Amino acid sequence: MITRLAQRLIPALALSATVSAPMWAQALDGRGIRTSMFETFVGKHQLLVFPIAASTRDHNFEYQPASLGYGLQEDFRGRFSSREAQLFLAYGVTDWLAIELETSDIRAHFDKSSSDTSATPATMTESGIADYAAQVRLRLGQERGRRPEIFAAVEVNPPASRRKVLIGDAQWDVKGEIGATRAYHWGTMTFRTTVEYNRGDTHWDLGETSLEYLRPVSRAWRLFLAIEGGENGAPDEWTLVSAAGWRVRDGLYLKFANALGVFSKSTDWEPQIGVLWAIR
């Protein structure tokens, strides 16, 4: 079931794209600035509007009752699921600078572990607007010869839904990203990692890290594969990501993505589908 935001945005943007066919230009051919979305690029003076419907399922969700407001600082494994409508916007200011905005409307459900004897409720359900994020993305150096393109980003997450323990965040978060990408005749390889502040241990840590492969298979289709890890690249948090982009026509692009957890702390399954609209 797609949430109300997705139900309203996706048909409206798809209809608009079929009525007025804006240029794809750099957003499709990969010469634009890399965004935080899989195999998605934004060109100079180009606006991307990207509504996405996503869901998450995890039968082995790690949590501490203390993080949910119930005191006990012990790890347990429960069940977690969510349905989410995201809205992603990106604008290419120049050929080396882009900005992004992102938010989501989410409904999350949690079942606690049978071995959890704390006062944590057996089930919890929360919904609302969450996950506000803004990014500044930079191309630090263009690909030349054997030298890869270097890119970086800074992301700011303000507090959202402060009183909701499943979907909310009461504090500001700031993280940085650095990566390199290079095109070969058999596809494009990218390595990226993030740096973020560890509140519990009060120091900076490596965050999400990924190795990615992107290949156009026709004028209409592109395929994407990645292996992605969590905090400090922990071996029990890695996931396999596959994605595809289909150009329906100029100005209308459908994107599909699927993440499968590899180890115990990885989220089991995260599928998503979105409609990308590019405006010049």
N, C-alpha and C positions, 0 to 999 in steps of 0.2 A: 504494500500500500504506500503510495507516494503522498507525502504531506501536502497541506494546502498550498504552501508556497510553491512547490514544484508543479502542482496541478495548474496554477495560474500562470507561472512564468514560461514553462517549456512550450505549451501550445502558442502563446502569444509571440514568443521570439521566433519560433519556427515559421509562423504565418508571415511575420514581418520580413524574414529573410527570403521567403519565396516571392513576396510582392516586389521588394526592392533588392536587387542582387548586388551588394557592395563587393569591392575587390578583396580577394584573399591576400594577394601579394605575399609579403614575407611571413605571415602567420602560418602558411602551409608549407612553404619550401624550406623552412629551417634557417633562413638567413637573418631572421630577426633576433631580438633579445630573448634568451631563454626565460620562461616564467617558472613558477613553482609547480605548475600542473604538468603531468606527464605529457611528453612529446607535443608541447604547446609553446609557440613563439609569438612575439608581438613585434610588429614593425614600427618604424618611426611614424609618428602622428596617426597611429592606428589604435582603435578602441576594441577590446575584446569583451563581450558579454557572454557569460558561460554559466547557465543554471545546470545544476547536477542533482540527480536523485541517487542516494547511496544507502546502504544498510551494512550492519556489522553484527556478527555472531561469534561468541566466544564461550565455550563450555568450561573453560579452565581459567577464568578471569582471576588474576591475583589482586588481592586487596587487603587492607588492614582496617579493622573496625574503627580505629582512631581517626583514620582519614575520612570516615563517614560521620564522625562526631560521636562515636560510642566507646571511646576510651582505650580499648585493648590494642596494644601495639604488637600484634602477632600476625603473620602472613597466613591467609586462607585462600582457597580457590572456590569461587562461585561461578554463576552464569551471568552473562551480560549480552544484551542485544539492543540494537538501536535502528531507527529509521530516520533519515536525514535529508533535508532539502538545502542545498548550498547555493549561494550566489557568489560568483567570482567575477571581478572586473579587473582589467589590466589596460594601461595606456602607455604607448611608447612615446616618451617625451623627446628623445633624440635617438640616434643610432647606437648609443651606448648607455642610455638611462631609461628605465621604465618604473612605473609605480603600480602597485596592486592593492586591491581591497577585497576582503572576503568575510562572509558571515554565513550562519546556518540556522535553520529551524530544526530542532532535534527532539525526538521522543525516545527515551531510554528506559530499559527495564532491567532490573537486577534481582537475582535470587541468591541468597547467602548460602554459604557452605553448611552442610549438615553437621560438621564438627565445630562450627562457630557457636560458642556458648555465651557470647556477649549479648547485650541488649539490642544489637542490630536487628531491624525488622526482617522477617523471613523474605519479604519481597519489597521492592521499592520501584516506583515509576515516576519519572520526571519529564517535563517537556517545556520547551520555550526557545527563545532566541539565544544563541550561544556562539562561542568561537569567533569573536571579532578579531580580525587580523589585518595589519597593513604592512606592506613591504616596499622597500626601495631596492631595485635590482640594477646591477651594474655590469657592463662588459668591460673588463679591465684590459684585455688584449685580444686582438683578432687572430684567428688561425692563419698561419703563414708557413708554407712548406711543412716541415716536421714539427713546428711549434704549435701546440694546441691553443684553442681559445680559452681564456681564463675569465671566469665570471664570479660574482660575489653578490651577497644580499644581506640586508638587515631587516629583521621582522620584529614588530612590536605587537603584543597582545594585551589590550587593556582588560581590566576586570569585567566579568559578565556573569549574570545570574548568581550573584554572590551567595545567596541563601540556599542554592541547590547543590547538593554534594555530588551528584552523579554527573551533571553536565556543566556546572558552574566553576568559576575560578575567581577567588577573592583578591588576587594579587596581579600586578603587572608582570609580564614576561617579555624578555628581550633575547633574541638569539641571532647569531650570525651564520652565514653560509659561504663556503668557498668551494670552487670546483673547476674542472678542466674538461674540455670536450674536443674530440678530433674526428674528422670524417675520413673514412677509408673507402675503397671501391666496394667493399662488402657490407658497409654500414657505418654508423657513427657510434663511437664509444664515449661514455661520460663517466667520470668519477666525481662524487660530491660528498661533502660532510658538513655537519653543522656544529656549532659551539653554543652551549647554553648554560645558564647558571643552575647549579644543583642547590636547591634551597635546604635540603636536609643536611648535607655535608658542608654547606656554605663555601663552595668553590665552583669554578667553571669546569665543565666536562664536555667531551665529545658527545654529540647527540646522534641524530639520525644520519646514517651513512649508506650510500648506495653505489652500485656499479650497474650501468645502464647500457642497453643496446637498442638502437633505433634504425629501422630499415624501410625505405619506401619499396613497396612491391608492385605498384602500378601508379598511374596518375591519380587514381581515386583512393588508394589504400596505403596506410603506413602501419607497421607493426612495431611493438615496443616490448622489451623484456628487461627485467631488473631483479637484482637481489638486494634487499634492503634490511638494514639492521637498526636496532634501537640504541638506547643509551650505552655508550662505550663499546658499541658493536658487540654486545653480549651474545654468545652463541645460541642462547635459548630464546632469542627474540627476533630472529631473522624471518623474513617473509619473501615469497616469490611473487613478483608482480608481472602480469601480462596486460597489454592494452592494445587497442586498435583504433585508428581514426579513419573515417570514411567521408570523403568529400561528396556530398549529395549533389551540389551545384555550387557555383560561385556564391559565397556568402552563407552557406549552410553546411555545417560539418557535424557529424555524429561521432561521439567518442564513447568507447567502452573500456572499462578497466576492471581487473579482478586481482585481489591479493589473497594468497593462501599461506597460512602459517606453517612453518617448518618444524618448530620446536614448541616446548610446553608453554612458554610465556608469550608466544606469538598469538595474535588474534587469529581465530580459526579461518574466517572468511569475510572479505570486504568487497562486494561487487558494487559497481556504480555505472551510471549511464548519464550522458549530458549532451546538450545541444550548444555548439559554439557558434556565435554570430560575430563576424568581424566587420567593423565600420571604419571607413576612411573619410 
